[in-house]
Amino acid sequence: MPINSLPSKEKGWNKGATDTGPKPGDFPIGSLESRAAARAAVEHAKQHKDELSPEDNDALTLSCGAPLLTSGMSPSYPELEATAAYTHGKEVREGLHGPVTPGLPAPSIGTAALSFKVRFGREPVAGDVLRYQDVFLCDLVRYGKFITAWSRQIPELPCPLKIEDGHIFCHEDPRYNDGQEWNGPDEPTLSHWSCVEAEANDGKHLLPRTHPRFPPLSS
């Protein structure tokens, strides 16, 4: 936590050493008052990005991490998007980076190049190599951060992801998963790696030969 930042006992924007007024959580979700309070807090947050409270950072992690959930998971993204934590995270994200403009595609450098940039902090150049283990380590960190944020901010709702013995597992509705509740290990990374391989092989998806799929783990 930054030295000049004061911890807050309430959920909401961390105001550092200065209180900027009402918090978004003081009003009904989506109300004009909540949005106005969020905008005021956002302006303060832009000047103190490193002073976002733990609650703000968790909410931001949940909002940005929603794509980690698939429709087969239980609970899934509709349940997450209905929470106050997700709504607050969306307000934080839009405040820091601006609203998403409908109809404009997000810039893309490709799955493999993006994965390399996340792992090594730079865009790849000719001769660079991306390995399965690189992708897996990044996924462990990303999923771990998401799971931790979920457990702190939405404790009443079970997280559909878990990391056990260094592997990622997904909770799915057993009715649609051959009676199994936990699917894994590492299905998200295997799917991620399959996209990297496809990109490197002219769109042809190949199952990882050295990282075979595993049967679901029963609860």
Secondary structure by P-SEA (a helix, b strand, c coil): ccccbbbbcccccccccccccccccccccccaaaaaaaaaaaaaaaaccccccaaaaaaaaaaaacccccccccccaaaaaacaaaaaaaaaaaaaccccccccccccccaaaaaaaaaccccccccccccaaaaaaaaaaaaaaaaaaaaaccccccccccccccbbbbbccccccccccccccaaaaaaaaaaaaaaaccccccccccbbbbccccc
